[in-house]
Amino acid sequence: MHVTKVLPAACAATAIAVLGLASASAGAETWDMPVAYADSNFHTQNAQAFADAVGVATQGAIEIVVHPSGSLFNGADIKRAVQTGQAPIGERLLSAHENENALFGFDSVPFLATSFEDSQRLWEAARPTIEEVLLEQNLVLLYAVPWPPQGLYFDREINSVADMEGIRFRAYNAATARMAELSGMTPVQIEAAELSQALATGVAQAFISSGSTGYDRKVWEQLSHFYEVNAWLPRNYVFVNKDTWDALDPALQATIRGVAMIAERAGTIDSERLTNWYMEQLAANGMTVQPAGDQLRTDLEAIGATMADEWLAAAGEQGQAIIDAYRAAE
């Protein structure tokens, strides 16, 4: 059993009803869409639903072909490939770019937004700034979907940060690498497509992620414990090369944006709906799934406070403006 998706046909039908059909008379285009995650992952399935809906809503003027598991471009190379026009559209973890601009890490500040409701408010506060930054990089944002809340996976029982000393910790962005360092662990940068092999060979012994990643990668084959800490809800985003986008008829742009709006909502609903189900599957496959104990929670919150201060220092006035807008919406 896996994900029951919001149907592409329903997505397309809604977009068509709201926006009307765009003419295909200008000639069909095929857009290759690299994504980093497996075709069983709910983000990839949502991207496929989006692609199918775009094909229907544009009457075949735009055909999007999704390439999962980093098969077209490695996850770390997807953004650059779309920026430079090697691919017209792609999906990537937004916070993976924090090393180039701290603002991209707004959704990975520990314990800032720990629920779907908070995540949505944070996204609404950050989106105008993120769109502006992406436009400067020749990219147009279409939609973004949060992962379920992030928890900690280990190959042993962990009761405090002191128990983490020396563990090899898979990092997927600057925030996870920093968390590892502050916890006394050794960060190892590993893409999602390479995670199973890294765990099997001992290159990584632990990581932080959602239940989705653990389920998709069957990490119970190497790991034993999952601690629910709800550290943050990072987002994957779908983006288009700006030159490709600007060449489209405005009617096609409007249609694609309509489908993207629906895809963002559908993906978010899926993420929230699946959160508990993933936990159940980890437990059903033999993992110990439980909230972090009091000492571990206290230790992690102290690390989170340090990381939040560091992020604000790096993100500057624009970062503070995002946090202020988020707080004002509470």
C-alpha positions as CSV (number, residue, x, y, z in Angstrom):
1,M,0.0,0.0,0.0
2,H,1.1,3.5,-0.7
3,V,-0.2,6.9,-1.4
4,T,-3.7,7.6,-2.8
5,K,-3.2,10.8,-4.8
6,V,-5.5,13.7,-5.6
7,L,-6.4,12.7,-9.1
8,P,-4.7,14.5,-11.9
9,A,-8.0,14.7,-13.8
10,A,-9.7,16.5,-10.9
11,C,-6.8,18.9,-10.7
12,A,-7.0,19.7,-14.4
13,A,-10.8,19.9,-14.4
14,T,-10.7,22.6,-11.6
15,A,-8.0,24.6,-13.4
16,I,-10.0,24.4,-16.7
17,A,-13.2,25.5,-15.0
18,V,-11.5,28.4,-13.3
19,L,-9.2,29.6,-16.1
20,G,-10.6,28.2,-19.3
21,L,-8.6,26.2,-21.8
22,A,-5.4,27.7,-23.3
23,S,-5.0,27.3,-27.0
24,A,-2.6,24.8,-28.3
25,S,-2.3,26.4,-31.7
26,A,1.2,27.8,-30.9
27,G,2.6,24.3,-31.1
28,A,3.3,21.7,-28.4
29,E,6.3,21.9,-26.2
30,T,7.8,19.0,-24.1
31,W,9.3,20.0,-20.8
32,D,11.6,17.5,-19.1
33,M,11.2,17.8,-15.3
34,P,14.0,16.4,-13.1
35,V,13.1,15.6,-9.5
36,A,15.3,14.1,-6.8
37,Y,12.9,11.6,-5.2
38,A,11.6,8.2,-6.1
39,D,8.4,7.8,-8.1
40,S,6.8,6.3,-4.9
41,N,7.4,9.5,-3.0
42,F,4.3,11.7,-2.5
43,H,6.2,14.8,-3.8
44,T,7.0,13.0,-7.0
45,Q,3.5,11.7,-7.3
46,N,2.1,15.2,-6.8
47,A,4.6,16.5,-9.5
48,Q,3.3,13.8,-11.9
49,A,-0.3,14.8,-11.1
50,F,0.6,18.4,-11.8
51,A,2.3,17.4,-15.1
52,D,-0.7,15.4,-16.2
53,A,-3.0,18.3,-15.3
54,V,-0.9,20.8,-17.2
55,G,-1.2,18.6,-20.3
56,V,-5.0,18.5,-20.1
57,A,-5.5,22.1,-19.1
58,T,-3.3,23.4,-21.9
59,Q,-4.8,21.0,-24.5
60,G,-1.4,19.4,-25.0
61,A,0.4,22.7,-25.6
62,I,2.8,21.8,-22.7
63,E,3.7,18.2,-22.0
64,I,5.8,17.8,-18.8
65,V,7.8,14.6,-18.5
66,V,8.8,13.8,-14.9
67,H,12.2,12.1,-14.3
68,P,12.3,10.8,-10.7
69,S,15.2,9.7,-8.4
70,G,17.8,12.1,-9.8
71,S,17.8,10.1,-13.1
72,L,18.1,13.2,-15.4
73,F,20.1,15.4,-13.1
74,N,21.4,14.7,-9.6
75,G,19.4,16.4,-6.9
76,A,22.2,18.9,-6.2
77,D,22.4,19.8,-9.9
78,I,18.7,20.4,-10.6
79,K,18.4,24.0,-9.7
80,R,21.5,24.9,-11.8
81,A,20.2,22.9,-14.7
82,V,16.9,24.8,-14.8
83,Q,18.7,28.2,-14.3
84,T,20.9,27.6,-17.3
85,G,18.1,26.2,-19.5
86,Q,19.4,22.6,-19.6
87,A,15.9,21.7,-18.2
88,P,12.9,24.0,-18.4
89,I,11.3,22.9,-15.1
90,G,12.4,21.1,-12.0
91,E,11.7,20.3,-8.4
92,R,14.1,20.6,-5.5
93,L,14.3,21.0,-1.7
94,L,14.3,24.7,-1.2
95,S,16.6,24.7,1.9
96,A,19.2,22.8,-0.1
97,H,20.3,26.2,-1.5
98,E,20.9,27.8,1.9
99,N,24.6,27.8,1.3
100,E,24.2,30.2,-1.6
101,N,21.6,32.4,0.2
102,A,20.5,32.1,3.8
103,L,17.0,33.1,3.0
104,F,16.4,29.7,1.3
105,G,16.7,28.2,4.8
106,F,13.8,30.0,6.3
107,D,11.8,26.8,6.6
108,S,14.6,24.9,8.4
109,V,15.0,27.0,11.5
110,P,14.5,24.5,14.3
111,F,11.3,24.7,16.2
112,L,10.1,27.9,14.5
113,A,7.2,26.3,12.6
114,T,6.4,22.8,13.9
115,S,2.9,22.2,12.6
116,F,1.2,22.4,9.1
117,E,-0.7,25.4,10.2
118,D,2.5,27.2,11.3
119,S,4.3,26.0,8.2
120,Q,1.6,27.6,6.0
121,R,1.8,30.9,7.8
122,L,5.6,30.9,7.5
123,W,5.4,30.2,3.8
124,E,2.9,33.0,3.2
125,A,5.3,35.3,5.1
126,A,8.4,34.2,3.1
127,R,7.0,33.6,-0.4
128,P,7.2,37.1,-1.8
129,T,10.9,37.3,-0.8
130,I,11.7,33.9,-2.1
131,E,10.0,34.6,-5.4
132,E,12.0,37.8,-5.7
133,V,15.3,36.0,-5.0
134,L,14.5,33.3,-7.5
135,L,13.6,35.8,-10.3
136,E,17.0,37.3,-9.9
137,Q,18.4,33.8,-10.5
138,N,16.4,33.4,-13.8
139,L,13.7,31.2,-12.1
140,V,10.0,31.4,-11.7
141,L,8.4,29.8,-8.7
142,L,5.2,27.7,-9.4
143,Y,4.4,26.0,-6.1
144,A,5.9,24.5,-2.9
145,V,4.8,21.7,-0.7
146,P,5.9,20.9,2.8
147,W,7.3,17.6,4.0
148,P,5.8,16.1,7.1
149,P,7.5,17.2,10.4
150,Q,11.1,16.2,10.7
151,G,12.2,13.6,13.2
152,L,15.4,11.8,14.1
153,Y,16.4,8.4,12.9
154,F,19.1,6.4,14.7
155,D,20.6,2.9,14.8
156,R,20.4,2.9,18.6
157,E,18.5,4.4,21.6
158,I,19.2,8.1,22.1
159,N,18.3,9.8,25.4
160,S,20.4,13.0,25.1
161,V,22.6,14.8,22.8
162,A,25.6,13.3,24.7
163,D,24.5,9.9,23.2
164,M,25.1,11.2,19.7
165,E,28.8,11.8,20.0
166,G,30.7,10.6,16.9
167,I,27.7,9.2,15.0
168,R,27.8,9.7,11.2
169,F,24.8,11.8,10.4
170,R,23.4,12.2,6.9
171,A,22.9,15.9,6.1
172,Y,20.7,17.2,3.3
173,N,21.2,21.0,3.7
174,A,23.1,23.5,5.8
175,A,20.7,23.3,8.7
176,T,21.1,19.5,9.1
177,A,24.8,19.7,8.8
178,R,24.9,22.4,11.5
179,M,22.6,20.4,13.8
180,A,25.0,17.5,13.4
181,E,28.0,19.6,14.3
182,L,26.3,21.1,17.4
183,S,25.3,17.6,18.5
184,G,28.8,16.2,18.3
185,M,28.0,14.1,15.2
186,T,29.9,14.0,11.9
187,P,27.8,15.4,9.0
188,V,27.9,13.5,5.7
189,Q,26.2,15.1,2.7
190,I,24.0,12.5,1.1
191,E,21.2,12.9,-1.5
192,A,17.9,11.1,-1.0
193,A,18.6,8.7,-3.9
194,E,21.8,7.6,-2.3
195,L,20.5,7.2,1.3
196,S,19.7,3.5,1.3
197,Q,23.2,2.6,0.1
198,A,24.8,5.0,2.6
199,L,22.9,3.4,5.5
200,A,23.6,-0.2,4.3
201,T,27.3,0.5,4.1
202,G,27.6,2.4,7.3
203,V,28.5,5.7,5.6
204,A,25.6,7.1,7.6
205,Q,24.1,5.9,10.9
206,A,21.5,8.5,11.5
207,F,19.6,11.4,9.9
208,I,16.8,13.8,10.4
209,S,13.8,13.6,8.0
210,S,10.1,13.0,7.8
211,G,8.4,9.6,8.0
212,S,8.1,9.7,4.3
213,T,11.8,9.3,3.6
214,G,12.1,6.6,6.2
215,Y,9.2,4.7,4.6
216,D,10.3,5.2,1.0
217,R,13.8,4.0,1.8
218,K,12.8,1.1,4.1
219,V,15.3,2.4,6.7
220,W,14.1,-0.2,9.2
221,E,16.5,-2.6,7.5
222,Q,19.4,-0.7,9.1
223,L,17.9,1.7,11.7
224,S,16.0,0.9,14.9
225,H,14.7,4.2,16.4
226,F,12.6,7.2,15.2
227,Y,12.2,10.1,17.6
228,E,9.3,12.5,16.9
229,V,10.7,16.0,17.5
230,N,8.8,18.0,14.8
231,A,11.9,20.1,14.2
232,W,10.6,21.8,11.1
233,L,8.6,21.2,7.9
234,P,10.9,21.9,4.9
235,R,9.5,22.5,1.5
236,N,10.1,21.1,-2.0
237,Y,9.4,23.7,-4.7
238,V,8.7,23.5,-8.4
239,F,10.3,26.2,-10.6
240,V,10.6,27.1,-14.3
241,N,13.4,28.7,-16.3
242,K,12.4,32.4,-16.6
243,D,13.3,32.6,-20.3
244,T,11.2,29.5,-21.0
245,W,8.4,31.1,-19.0
246,D,8.6,34.5,-20.6
247,A,8.3,32.9,-24.0
248,L,4.8,31.4,-23.2
249,D,1.6,33.1,-24.2
250,P,0.0,34.8,-21.1
251,A,-3.0,32.5,-21.4
252,L,-0.7,29.5,-21.0
253,Q,1.0,31.1,-18.1
254,A,-2.3,31.7,-16.3
255,T,-3.4,28.2,-16.9
256,I,-0.2,26.7,-15.5
257,R,-0.3,28.9,-12.5
258,G,-3.9,27.8,-11.8
259,V,-2.8,24.2,-11.9
260,A,0.2,25.0,-9.8
261,M,-2.0,26.6,-7.1
262,I,-4.1,23.4,-7.0
263,A,-1.0,21.2,-6.9
264,E,0.4,23.1,-3.9
265,R,-2.9,22.6,-2.0
266,A,-3.2,19.0,-3.0
267,G,0.4,18.2,-2.1
268,T,0.0,19.9,1.3
269,I,-3.2,17.9,2.1
270,D,-1.4,14.7,1.1
271,S,1.6,15.5,3.3
272,E,-0.6,16.2,6.4
273,R,-2.8,13.1,5.7
274,L,0.1,10.8,5.4
275,T,2.1,12.0,8.5
276,N,0.6,9.6,11.0
277,W,0.4,6.8,8.4
278,Y,4.1,6.9,7.9
279,M,4.7,6.7,11.6
280,E,2.4,3.6,11.7
281,Q,4.4,2.0,8.9
282,L,7.7,2.5,10.6
283,A,6.4,0.9,13.7
284,A,4.8,-1.9,11.8
285,N,8.1,-2.7,10.3
286,G,9.8,-3.0,13.7
287,M,11.1,0.5,14.5
288,T,10.7,2.0,17.9
289,V,8.7,5.2,17.2
290,Q,8.3,7.6,20.1
291,P,8.5,11.3,21.1
292,A,11.9,12.6,22.2
293,G,12.5,12.2,26.0
294,D,12.6,15.3,28.2
295,Q,16.4,15.5,28.2
296,L,16.8,15.0,24.5
297,R,14.1,17.6,23.8
298,T,15.8,20.1,26.1
299,D,19.1,19.5,24.4
300,L,17.7,19.9,21.0
301,E,15.8,23.1,21.8
302,A,19.1,24.6,23.0
303,I,20.7,23.7,19.8
304,G,17.7,25.1,17.9
305,A,18.0,28.4,19.7
306,T,21.6,28.7,18.6
307,M,20.8,27.8,15.0
308,A,17.9,30.3,14.9
309,D,20.2,33.1,16.1
310,E,22.8,32.1,13.5
311,W,20.2,32.0,10.7
312,L,18.9,35.5,11.6
313,A,22.5,36.8,11.6
314,A,23.1,35.3,8.1
315,A,19.7,36.3,6.6
316,G,19.8,39.9,7.8
317,E,17.0,42.3,7.5
318,Q,15.1,40.3,4.9
319,G,15.2,37.2,7.2
320,Q,14.0,39.3,10.2
321,A,11.2,40.7,8.0
322,I,10.0,37.1,7.3
323,I,10.0,36.2,11.0
324,D,8.2,39.5,11.9
325,A,5.5,38.8,9.3
326,Y,5.1,35.3,10.5
327,R,4.8,36.3,14.1
328,A,2.3,39.1,13.2
329,A,0.0,36.5,11.5
330,E,-0.2,34.4,14.7
